[in-house]
Amino acid sequence: MSQKANSKPTQKAAFSPEQRKARLEEIWPQLTWNQKRYVAIAHQHPDKASAAKALRIKAQTMYRWPEIVDEAAELVVGDLIEIAKSELQGAVLKAAQIKIEGLDSKGKRLAQDAATEILDRTLGKPTQRQDITSKGERVVLYLPEKDPPSK
């Protein structure tokens, strides 16, 4: 499947936020890992050569990429947080599997840490009791809708 076939020229100003998001969702799965890495940092670099150096890939490679890579780089500028969340959500199962593998670790400390983290993330952290007294005296809480008793 050619990535060029699906390329459309970007007209940034002509796209509504919803259209930008829809187009990016259409393009994103077509990108390679390195192309996604470039899209994520393109806004931080003045040119492709600088971005290539930061990614430790050849600039010539980047200049041969299809137009949809540059289009994606333009589209993501306003949606960086949403894209990051989407990428993290896509990696959740893999991360969970790694945590589960930690349960079988030969090192008891690693297994304990993995178990604790899994339990905390699924069941929530256990309630921790706190002493809310002041030098042994009882603390009285007055709610805002009630007036404190007169002395």
The 8 nearest C-alpha neighbors of each residue, nearest first, counted from 0:
[[1, 2, 4, 3, 29, 5, 30, 6],
 [0, 2, 3, 4, 5, 65, 29, 6],
 [1, 3, 4, 5, 65, 0, 6, 29],
 [4, 2, 6, 1, 5, 65, 66, 67],
 [5, 3, 2, 1, 6, 0, 7, 65],
 [6, 4, 3, 2, 7, 1, 67, 26],
 [7, 5, 67, 3, 4, 66, 8, 2],
 [8, 6, 9, 5, 67, 66, 70, 4],
 [9, 7, 10, 6, 70, 66, 67, 11],
 [10, 8, 11, 70, 7, 73, 74, 14],
 [9, 11, 13, 12, 8, 14, 70, 7],
 [10, 12, 13, 14, 9, 74, 73, 19],
 [11, 13, 14, 10, 15, 9, 16, 19],
 [14, 12, 10, 11, 15, 9, 18, 19],
 [15, 13, 18, 12, 19, 11, 16, 10],
 [14, 16, 18, 17, 19, 13, 12, 20],
 [17, 15, 19, 18, 20, 14, 21, 77],
 [18, 16, 20, 15, 19, 21, 14, 22],
 [19, 17, 21, 15, 20, 16, 14, 22],
 [20, 18, 16, 22, 17, 21, 14, 23],
 [19, 21, 23, 17, 18, 22, 24, 16],
 [20, 22, 18, 24, 23, 19, 17, 25],
 [23, 21, 25, 19, 24, 20, 18, 26],
 [22, 24, 26, 20, 25, 21, 27, 19],
 [23, 25, 21, 22, 27, 26, 20, 28],
 [26, 24, 22, 23, 27, 21, 28, 29],
 [25, 27, 23, 29, 24, 28, 22, 71],
 [26, 28, 29, 24, 30, 23, 25, 71],
 [29, 27, 30, 26, 25, 24, 31, 23],
 [30, 28, 27, 26, 31, 2, 25, 67],
 [31, 29, 27, 28, 34, 35, 32, 26],
 [30, 32, 34, 33, 35, 29, 28, 36],
 [31, 33, 35, 34, 36, 30, 37, 29],
 [34, 32, 36, 35, 31, 37, 30, 54],
 [33, 35, 37, 31, 36, 32, 30, 38],
 [36, 34, 38, 32, 37, 33, 30, 39],
 [35, 37, 33, 39, 34, 38, 32, 40],
 [38, 36, 34, 35, 39, 40, 41, 33],
 [37, 39, 72, 35, 41, 36, 40, 34],
 [38, 40, 36, 37, 41, 35, 72, 79],
 [41, 39, 37, 43, 42, 38, 36, 44],
 [42, 40, 38, 43, 44, 37, 39, 72],
 [41, 43, 40, 44, 76, 72, 39, 45],
 [44, 42, 41, 40, 45, 50, 39, 46],
 [45, 43, 41, 46, 42, 50, 49, 40],
 [44, 46, 49, 43, 47, 42, 50, 41],
 [47, 45, 48, 44, 49, 50, 41, 51],
 [46, 48, 50, 49, 51, 58, 61, 45],
 [49, 47, 51, 58, 50, 46, 52, 57],
 [48, 50, 52, 47, 51, 46, 44, 53],
 [49, 51, 47, 53, 52, 48, 44, 54],
 [52, 50, 48, 54, 58, 56, 53, 49],
 [51, 53, 55, 49, 50, 54, 48, 56],
 [52, 54, 50, 51, 55, 49, 56, 48],
 [55, 53, 51, 52, 56, 50, 37, 36],
 [56, 54, 52, 53, 51, 57, 50, 58],
 [55, 57, 51, 54, 52, 58, 60, 53],
 [58, 56, 59, 60, 51, 55, 61, 52],
 [57, 59, 61, 51, 48, 60, 62, 56],
 [60, 58, 62, 57, 61, 63, 48, 56],
 [61, 59, 58, 63, 57, 62, 64, 56],
 [60, 62, 58, 64, 63, 59, 57, 47],
 [61, 63, 59, 60, 64, 58, 47, 65],
 [64, 62, 60, 61, 59, 65, 58, 66],
 [63, 65, 61, 62, 66, 60, 68, 34],
 [66, 64, 67, 3, 68, 2, 63, 6],
 [67, 65, 68, 69, 6, 70, 64, 3],
 [66, 68, 70, 6, 69, 65, 71, 26],
 [69, 67, 71, 66, 70, 65, 72, 34],
 [70, 68, 72, 71, 67, 66, 73, 38],
 [69, 71, 67, 73, 68, 72, 9, 74],
 [70, 72, 74, 68, 69, 73, 67, 75],
 [73, 71, 38, 69, 70, 75, 74, 68],
 [74, 72, 70, 71, 75, 76, 69, 11],
 [73, 75, 71, 72, 76, 19, 70, 23],
 [76, 74, 78, 77, 72, 79, 73, 71],
 [75, 77, 78, 74, 73, 79, 72, 42],
 [78, 76, 75, 79, 74, 80, 16, 73],
 [77, 79, 75, 81, 80, 76, 82, 74],
 [80, 78, 82, 81, 75, 76, 77, 83],
 [79, 81, 83, 82, 78, 84, 77, 85],
 [82, 80, 84, 78, 83, 79, 85, 86],
 [81, 83, 85, 79, 84, 80, 86, 78],
 [82, 84, 80, 86, 85, 81, 79, 87],
 [85, 83, 81, 87, 82, 86, 88, 80],
 [84, 86, 82, 88, 83, 87, 81, 89],
 [85, 87, 89, 83, 88, 84, 82, 90],
 [88, 86, 90, 84, 89, 85, 83, 91],
 [87, 89, 85, 91, 90, 86, 84, 92],
 [88, 90, 86, 87, 91, 85, 92, 93],
 [89, 91, 87, 88, 93, 92, 94, 86],
 [92, 90, 94, 88, 93, 89, 95, 87],
 [93, 91, 95, 94, 90, 96, 89, 88],
 [92, 94, 96, 90, 95, 91, 97, 89],
 [95, 93, 91, 97, 96, 92, 90, 98],
 [94, 96, 92, 98, 97, 93, 91, 99],
 [97, 95, 99, 93, 98, 94, 100, 92],
 [96, 98, 100, 94, 99, 95, 93, 101],
 [99, 97, 101, 95, 96, 100, 113, 94],
 [98, 100, 96, 101, 97, 102, 95, 113],
 [101, 99, 97, 102, 98, 103, 96, 104],
 [102, 100, 104, 98, 99, 110, 103, 113],
 [101, 103, 110, 100, 99, 104, 113, 114],
 [104, 102, 101, 100, 110, 105, 99, 106],
 [103, 105, 101, 106, 110, 102, 109, 107],
 [106, 104, 107, 103, 110, 109, 102, 101],
 [105, 107, 104, 109, 108, 110, 103, 111],
 [106, 108, 110, 109, 111, 105, 104, 112],
 [107, 109, 111, 110, 106, 112, 113, 104],
 [110, 108, 112, 111, 106, 107, 113, 101],
 [109, 111, 102, 107, 113, 101, 104, 108],
 [112, 110, 108, 114, 109, 113, 107, 115],
 [113, 111, 109, 115, 114, 110, 108, 116],
 [114, 112, 110, 116, 111, 115, 101, 98],
 [113, 115, 111, 117, 112, 116, 110, 118],
 [116, 114, 112, 118, 113, 117, 119, 111],
 [115, 117, 119, 113, 118, 114, 120, 112],
 [118, 116, 114, 120, 115, 119, 113, 121],
 [117, 119, 115, 121, 116, 120, 122, 114],
 [120, 118, 123, 124, 116, 122, 117, 121],
 [121, 119, 117, 118, 123, 122, 116, 124],
 [120, 122, 118, 119, 123, 117, 116, 124],
 [123, 121, 119, 118, 120, 124, 125, 117],
 [124, 122, 119, 120, 121, 125, 118, 126],
 [123, 125, 119, 126, 122, 120, 118, 127],
 [126, 124, 127, 123, 119, 122, 118, 128],
 [127, 125, 128, 124, 123, 129, 119, 122],
 [126, 128, 125, 129, 124, 130, 123, 131],
 [129, 127, 126, 130, 131, 125, 132, 124],
 [128, 130, 131, 127, 132, 126, 133, 125],
 [129, 131, 132, 128, 133, 135, 127, 138],
 [132, 130, 129, 133, 138, 137, 135, 128],
 [133, 131, 137, 138, 135, 130, 136, 134],
 [132, 134, 136, 135, 138, 131, 137, 130],
 [135, 133, 136, 132, 137, 131, 138, 130],
 [134, 136, 133, 132, 137, 138, 131, 130],
 [137, 135, 133, 134, 132, 138, 131, 139],
 [136, 138, 132, 139, 135, 133, 131, 134],
 [137, 139, 132, 136, 140, 133, 131, 135],
 [140, 138, 137, 141, 132, 136, 142, 131],
 [139, 141, 142, 138, 147, 143, 137, 145],
 [142, 140, 147, 143, 139, 145, 146, 144],
 [141, 143, 144, 145, 140, 146, 147, 139],
 [144, 142, 145, 141, 146, 147, 140, 148],
 [145, 143, 142, 146, 141, 147, 140, 148],
 [146, 144, 143, 142, 147, 141, 148, 140],
 [145, 147, 148, 144, 143, 141, 142, 149],
 [146, 148, 141, 149, 145, 142, 143, 150],
 [149, 147, 146, 150, 145, 141, 139, 142],
 [148, 150, 147, 146, 145, 141, 139, 140],
 [149, 148, 147, 146, 139, 141, 145, 140]]
